[in-house]
C-alpha cells in the first residue's frame, strides 16, 4: 500500500477539522490508498487527482512507481451535485426566439439550465483544484513545505504538542533538540507538555532545527 503523507499546509487544514470529519475523510483516503478505488477524478493540466468525500474534496498526487509515498492536500468546497449532462442533449432542447426589439434569446428547460450551471461549477472546481495542487507541488519542491506521514498529521490534529510530535518524527531526543536551539532540556520539556509557550524567536529556532515551517509548530 502507498504511504499517505500530508504536506505541512494540508496538515494545518487537517487540524482544523472535527474528529468526525477527519474520520470520514480518513476512511476514504485509506481505502483508496489500499485499493485504488474511489470517487476519483484526474485534474487537468497537473498530475493530481481529486477524491470526493461528501462535502469535502481531497486533492492529492501519487509519487512514482519507485516511491512509496502519496501526497495529499485537503481542501473544502461546497457540495457539487454530480451530473451526467451532455452538451449535445442541452443543445437539442434549446429553442431560439427573437424579441420585438431584435434580441436573440435561447430558451431551454429548467433541468437543462441546472445541468449547465452544475457543469460550470464543476469546471471551476477543477480549475481551483489544479491551482491548489500546482502551488503545493511547487512549495514542496522549493522547500517551503514538507511532507508529513499521516501518523504525524493525526497526532497534531488530535492536539499533541507540535514540537514533541515533529521532534519524535525527526528521531531527535529532547537533549539533542535543546542543544540545537540553545535552551535547557527542562525548558523544552515544559514547552512540550504545554506549561510554557516560548517566544516567537524560539519558535523560529525550532522550525530551523526540525526542518518545518514555523506556523506548523503553532497550536
C-alpha positions as CSV (number, residue, x, y, z in Angstrom):
1,X,0.0,0.0,0.0
2,X,1.2,3.5,-0.7
3,X,2.1,5.5,2.3
4,X,-0.1,8.6,2.9
5,X,1.7,11.8,3.6
6,X,0.3,15.3,4.2
7,X,2.0,18.5,3.1
8,X,2.5,20.8,6.1
9,X,-0.1,23.1,4.6
10,X,-2.6,20.2,4.4
11,X,-1.7,19.2,8.0
12,X,-2.7,22.7,9.2
13,X,-6.0,22.3,7.4
14,X,-6.4,18.8,8.8
15,X,-6.0,20.1,12.4
16,X,-9.0,22.5,11.9
17,X,-11.4,19.7,11.1
18,X,-13.6,18.0,13.6
19,X,-12.7,14.5,14.7
20,X,-15.9,13.1,12.9
21,X,-15.0,14.8,9.7
22,X,-11.4,13.6,9.8
23,X,-12.6,10.0,10.4
24,X,-15.0,10.3,7.4
25,X,-12.2,11.5,5.2
26,X,-9.6,9.2,6.6
27,X,-11.8,6.1,5.8
28,X,-12.0,7.1,2.2
29,X,-8.3,8.0,1.6
30,X,-7.0,4.9,3.4
31,X,-9.5,2.8,1.3
32,X,-8.2,4.4,-1.9
33,X,-4.6,4.0,-0.9
34,X,-5.2,0.3,-0.3
35,X,-7.5,-0.5,-3.3
36,X,-7.1,2.3,-5.8
37,X,-10.9,2.5,-5.9
38,X,-12.8,5.7,-5.0
39,X,-14.8,8.6,-6.4
40,X,-11.7,9.9,-8.2
41,X,-11.3,12.4,-10.9
42,X,-8.0,13.3,-12.7
43,X,-7.2,17.1,-12.7
44,X,-6.5,18.9,-15.9
45,X,-3.1,20.5,-16.5
46,X,-1.5,19.0,-13.4
47,X,-0.5,15.5,-12.2
48,X,-3.1,15.5,-9.5
49,X,-6.3,13.7,-8.5
50,X,-9.5,14.7,-6.6
51,X,-11.3,12.4,-4.3
52,X,-14.9,13.3,-3.3
53,X,-15.8,12.7,0.3
54,X,-19.3,14.1,0.9
55,X,-18.9,17.9,1.1
56,X,-15.1,17.7,1.1
57,X,-12.5,17.3,-1.6
58,X,-9.2,15.6,-1.1
59,X,-6.6,16.8,-3.6
60,X,-3.5,14.7,-3.9
61,X,-0.7,13.5,-6.1
62,X,0.8,10.0,-6.2
63,X,4.5,9.7,-6.5
64,X,6.3,7.5,-9.0
65,X,6.3,3.7,-9.0
66,X,9.5,3.5,-7.1
67,X,8.3,5.9,-4.4
68,X,6.2,4.5,-1.5
69,X,4.6,7.9,-0.9
70,X,1.3,9.5,-1.7
71,X,0.9,13.2,-1.0
72,X,-2.4,14.7,0.0
73,X,-3.7,18.3,0.0
74,X,-7.0,18.7,1.9
75,X,-9.4,21.3,0.6
76,X,-13.0,22.1,1.5
77,X,-15.5,23.1,-1.2
78,X,-19.3,23.4,-1.4
79,X,-21.2,20.3,-2.4
80,X,-21.3,20.0,-6.2
81,X,-24.0,17.6,-7.4
82,X,-22.8,15.1,-10.0
83,X,-24.4,15.4,-13.4
84,X,-24.3,13.3,-16.5
85,X,-25.5,16.1,-18.7
86,X,-24.1,16.2,-22.3
87,X,-23.8,19.4,-24.2
88,X,-25.5,17.8,-27.2
89,X,-28.6,16.9,-25.1
90,X,-28.8,20.5,-23.9
91,X,-28.4,21.9,-27.4
92,X,-31.2,19.6,-28.7
93,X,-33.6,21.1,-26.1
94,X,-32.8,24.8,-26.8
95,X,-35.4,27.0,-28.6
96,X,-34.2,30.2,-30.1
97,X,-36.6,33.2,-30.4
98,X,-36.2,36.8,-31.3
99,X,-37.8,39.6,-29.3
100,X,-39.7,42.5,-31.0
101,X,-36.5,44.6,-30.2
102,X,-34.4,42.2,-32.3
103,X,-32.6,40.5,-29.4
104,X,-31.9,36.7,-29.9
105,X,-32.8,34.6,-26.9
106,X,-32.2,30.9,-26.2
107,X,-34.9,29.2,-24.1
108,X,-34.2,25.8,-22.5
109,X,-35.9,23.6,-19.9
110,X,-35.1,24.4,-16.3
111,X,-33.5,20.9,-15.8
112,X,-31.1,21.6,-18.7
113,X,-30.2,25.0,-17.3
114,X,-29.5,23.5,-13.9
115,X,-27.2,20.9,-15.5
116,X,-25.3,23.7,-17.3
117,X,-24.9,25.5,-14.0
118,X,-23.6,22.3,-12.4
119,X,-21.2,21.8,-15.3
120,X,-19.8,25.3,-15.0
121,X,-19.4,24.9,-11.2
122,X,-17.6,21.6,-11.8
123,X,-15.2,23.2,-14.3
124,X,-14.5,26.0,-11.8
125,X,-13.9,23.5,-9.1
126,X,-11.5,21.6,-11.3
127,X,-9.6,24.8,-12.1
128,X,-9.3,25.7,-8.5
129,X,-8.2,22.2,-7.5
130,X,-5.5,22.2,-10.2
131,X,-4.2,25.5,-8.9
132,X,-4.0,24.3,-5.3
133,X,-2.1,21.1,-6.4
134,X,0.4,23.1,-8.5
135,X,1.0,25.5,-5.7
136,X,1.5,22.6,-3.3
137,X,4.0,20.8,-5.5
138,X,5.9,24.0,-6.1
139,X,6.1,24.7,-2.3
140,X,7.4,21.2,-1.6
141,X,10.0,21.4,-4.4
142,X,11.2,24.8,-3.1
143,X,11.4,23.6,0.5
144,X,8.7,25.9,1.8
145,X,6.6,22.9,2.7
146,X,7.4,19.4,3.9
147,X,5.5,16.1,3.7
148,X,4.4,14.6,7.0
149,X,3.4,11.0,7.5
150,X,-0.4,10.7,8.2
151,X,0.5,9.4,11.7
152,X,2.2,12.8,12.5
153,X,-0.7,14.8,10.9
154,X,-3.1,12.8,13.1
155,X,-1.1,13.5,16.2
156,X,-1.2,17.2,15.5
157,X,-4.9,17.1,14.7
158,X,-5.5,15.3,18.0
159,X,-3.9,18.1,19.9
160,X,-0.4,16.6,20.6
161,X,2.3,19.2,21.1
162,X,3.7,20.1,17.7
163,X,7.3,20.4,18.8
164,X,7.2,17.0,20.5
165,X,5.3,15.3,17.6
166,X,7.7,16.5,15.0
167,X,10.8,16.0,17.2
168,X,9.9,12.4,17.6
169,X,9.2,12.1,13.9
170,X,12.6,13.5,13.2
171,X,14.0,10.9,15.6
172,X,15.6,13.6,17.9
173,X,15.9,13.3,21.6
174,X,14.9,16.2,23.9
175,X,18.5,16.7,24.7
176,X,19.5,17.0,21.0
177,X,16.8,19.5,20.2
178,X,17.5,21.5,23.3
179,X,21.2,21.8,22.3
180,X,20.2,22.7,18.8
181,X,18.1,25.6,19.8
182,X,20.2,26.7,22.8
183,X,17.8,26.0,25.7
184,X,17.8,23.6,28.7
185,X,16.2,20.2,28.4
186,X,13.8,21.1,31.3
187,X,12.7,24.2,29.4
188,X,12.0,22.1,26.3
189,X,10.1,19.6,28.4
190,X,7.8,22.4,29.8
191,X,7.1,23.6,26.2
192,X,6.3,20.0,25.0
193,X,3.9,19.5,28.0
194,X,2.2,22.8,27.4
195,X,3.3,24.5,30.6
196,X,5.2,27.1,28.6
197,X,4.9,28.5,25.1
198,X,8.3,30.1,24.3
199,X,8.8,33.4,22.4
200,X,8.4,33.8,18.7
201,X,12.2,33.8,18.2
202,X,12.4,30.3,19.9
203,X,9.7,29.0,17.6
204,X,11.8,30.1,14.6
205,X,14.8,28.2,16.1
206,X,12.6,25.1,16.5
207,X,11.5,25.5,12.9
208,X,15.1,25.5,11.6
209,X,16.2,22.7,13.8
210,X,13.2,20.5,12.9
211,X,13.1,21.5,9.2
212,X,9.4,22.5,9.1
213,X,7.6,25.8,8.5
214,X,7.2,27.9,11.7
215,X,3.4,28.0,11.6
216,X,3.2,24.2,11.7
217,X,4.6,24.5,15.3
218,X,1.9,26.9,16.5
219,X,-1.1,25.3,18.3
